Amino acid sequence: MTDSPAFNVPLDPSEQPILNSVLYIRDQLSLLKQDKSTYIRSHDVFSLYDQVVKQVHLLNDLRKERGKPLEQNRVDYVLDDCFQLISLFFLTIGRNNEAPAIYSMTSTIKRLLDHLKECGLFCAKDLDSINHTFDKMRETLNRGKETYSPHILTLLKNRLDTCHKTLEELKASVADISPELTPVHEKLISILRSLAAANTRSKFPKGEVLDFKDQLLQIQETMVDGNFLGPDKTVLPQQQLVKDLLFRCLMWADIVLERQGSINEGFKGVYDKLIEIRNHLERLSLTQAWSLRETDLYSYQRQLDRIDESRIDGNFQDAQGNKADLHDQRLNSIDNMRIDGKFLVGSDIPEGQGSVNALLAECFDLAYELRVEAEERVDDSD
């Protein structure tokens, strides 16, 4: 199975028996996930769930005695694996409206929100779906107060609160856009995503990219003296975010046209892996979602987690420790490198930096959509 991320904090010897237990439980969950010959039985899922909860109680009591309630080490990461799988098993057996079922969704949403924040590839409409999912998860959590362990409910509440804080930050960042500019902002986000997608094609679609650039130039031509004007010819308020996004899109279009999809060899391995994952997720979402076993999403999620956590300070690095250039790395770096209205690295205009990170964000988005679709399928069958 795809292991949890590596963790370097030394394990307290007193926690070794708990680690041994949760490793065994994770193995049992993994075997259950891999067995496609039989239906998943509720009894098996609840039995493993009870075993995990028992270990959580033991761990919490032990750390409370030692005065280290917030410590994180390998035990926590293996527990996370267990809860991820149990959460998806709850969905598989039709218990998607019970508290443990929301655990894996909080992980997917957290990753997605972090990447939306980092890349800036979102508009207000994109956040509405996530907000709706949050409301449903809160309802599920509240229904579980009389049924499930307070340890688990507190864990889930903290995860939801963390995600919700990021969601509110994203909503606030686009809340002040002038209503007249909302369609322009949505159009620019759509073009930026399309440029990122075009940049990952096996055969570079130069004509498409030139068309996207023409659309950007048409938007730019509607501006007067560098500003967007309202129907009464006055400068619209709260437009800096949209102006910056337009400039970013134009810059990215030029970078994509210059590089034409080429990736530095030092980062091609992780890039190709993300392409493979994205293509698998796309096929699932388009043709096989109806036959998807919810636990199948676990391996994709874990692969993406490992790739995401391989970054150092948000940057991908090659085997020699060199950071990817602006094109290979991430879109949001473009905004941070403007000097006197120009984008420079030293005295040079950078080659660009968005392919790998934009692709990673796209994969997390697809994983989220599949997870929501799986839940909706269970709802429809009830």
C-alpha positions, 0 to 999 in steps of 0.5 A: 500500500502507499505508506503515510508520509515519512516523519522524523520525530523520535518515537517515545518507547512507551508509544511503541505498543500503540504503534504496533497495534495501529500498524496491524490495524492498518494492515487489516484495513489494507487487506480489506481494501484490496479484497475485491472478491466480496462485499464490505461488511458493516461488522468488519468496518465497525470492528476495525473502527472500534479497535482504532478508537481504543488506540486513540484513547490509550494514546491520548491518556499516555500523552496527557500523563507525559504532558505532551498532548500535541506531539506528532510522530509516526503513530499519528501518521499511521492513525491518519491512514487508518482513519482515512480508510475507515472513513472511505469504508463508511461511505462504501457501506452506505454510512456516509451520513455518519461522523467517521465518514467525513474524515477523508473529505476533510483531508481532500478539502484541506489540500485543495484549499491550500493549493487554491490559496497558493495558486490563486486559481479560484473565483467565488463560484468555485468556493460555493461547492466547498462551502455547501460540502462544509455545511453538510459535514457540520450537520453530519458531525452534529448528528454524531454527538450522541453516538460516537466517541468524544475523542473522535468528534473533537478530532473531526471538529478541529479538522473542520475548523482548520479547513473552514478558516482557510475557506473564509480567507479565500472567500474574503480575498474575492469578496470585494471585487466590484460586481461589474468585474465579477464576470471578467474575474471568472473569465480570467480564472477560466483562461488561466486554468485552460492555459495550465491545461494546455501546457500539459498536453502531449502535443503542445496546442499552440493555436489554442494558446494563441487564441487564449492570449487574444482573448486576454488582449481583448479584455485588456483593450476594454481598459482605459488608461489602465483601468476598468470603467463602469457604464458611467465611465467612472473607474470601478472600485476594488479592481486591483486584484482583477488587474493583477490577474490579467497581467499574470495571465498575459505573462503566463501565456507568453511563458507557455508559448515560449516553453511549449510544454517542455519541463526541466529533466530534473523535475520530469519524474514528478511531473510525469507521475502527476500526469499519470495520476491526473489522467487516471482521475479524469478517466474515473470521473468521465467513464468509471465513477459508477463502478468506483469503489470509494476506497480506491480513492485512497491510493491516489490521495496518498500518492498526491500527499507524498508528492505535495509533502516532498516540496521544501518551503513550497518549492519542488527541488531536484536531486541536487537540491536545485529549485525548479524554475518559474515555469516548472514550479508555480504560478503564484511566484510570478506575482512575487517577482514584479519589480517596477512593473516587470517580472525579473529574476536578478536582471533576467525575465524568468522562464516561468514556473507553473506546470508542476504546481498547477498540475498538482492542484488540478489533481487535488481538485479531481480527487475532491470532485470524485469524492463528492460524486461518490457521496452523492451516488450513495445518497441517491441509492438510499 
